Amino acid sequence: MNYDKIKIFANKNKISVKELTERIGMTEQGYYLAIKNNTLKIRDLEKICNVLKISIVNFFEDSTNEQIKEIKYLSEISELKNKIISLQDIILTKI
């Protein structure tokens, strides 16, 4: 998950991290600790989204796009492997 986006959306909404954490009922220290340890709870992220008036999907789009790219890459590798096997079979039948 891309936590940097919280800061980006907060800046766009002219909301400081301190104000954001107060509005979601969290301490600034607790917020930074959750970010550092990658333990921010979904319910807290939903609260953040409500304050920033954004969808929770915004925080997962990049990782989804990266996963899609990886799947396409693996698929291309698999296709190349199959072509190589086919070429090997053709070569072996001609020997």
Contacts in CASP RR format, 6 or more apart in sequence:
PFRMAT RR
TARGET T0000
AUTHOR 0000-0000-0000
METHOD contacts of the structure
MODEL  1
MNYDKIKIFANKNKISVKELTERIGMTEQGYYLAIKNNTLKIRDLEKICN
VLKISIVNFFEDSTNEQIKEIKYLSEISELKNKIISLQDIILTKI
1 38 0 8 1.000
1 40 0 8 1.000
1 59 0 8 1.000
1 60 0 8 1.000
1 63 0 8 1.000
2 59 0 8 1.000
2 62 0 8 1.000
2 63 0 8 1.000
3 35 0 8 1.000
3 40 0 8 1.000
3 59 0 8 1.000
5 58 0 8 1.000
5 59 0 8 1.000
6 20 0 8 1.000
6 35 0 8 1.000
6 48 0 8 1.000
6 52 0 8 1.000
6 59 0 8 1.000
7 17 0 8 1.000
9 52 0 8 1.000
9 54 0 8 1.000
9 58 0 8 1.000
10 16 0 8 1.000
10 17 0 8 1.000
10 20 0 8 1.000
10 52 0 8 1.000
13 51 0 8 1.000
13 52 0 8 1.000
13 53 0 8 1.000
15 23 0 8 1.000
15 51 0 8 1.000
15 52 0 8 1.000
17 28 0 8 1.000
17 31 0 8 1.000
18 28 0 8 1.000
20 31 0 8 1.000
20 48 0 8 1.000
20 51 0 8 1.000
20 52 0 8 1.000
21 27 0 8 1.000
21 28 0 8 1.000
21 30 0 8 1.000
21 31 0 8 1.000
23 47 0 8 1.000
23 51 0 8 1.000
24 44 0 8 1.000
24 47 0 8 1.000
24 48 0 8 1.000
24 51 0 8 1.000
25 47 0 8 1.000
26 34 0 8 1.000
26 44 0 8 1.000
31 40 0 8 1.000
33 39 0 8 1.000
34 40 0 8 1.000
34 41 0 8 1.000
34 44 0 8 1.000
42 56 0 8 1.000
45 56 0 8 1.000
45 59 0 8 1.000
46 56 0 8 1.000
49 55 0 8 1.000
49 56 0 8 1.000
49 58 0 8 1.000
END
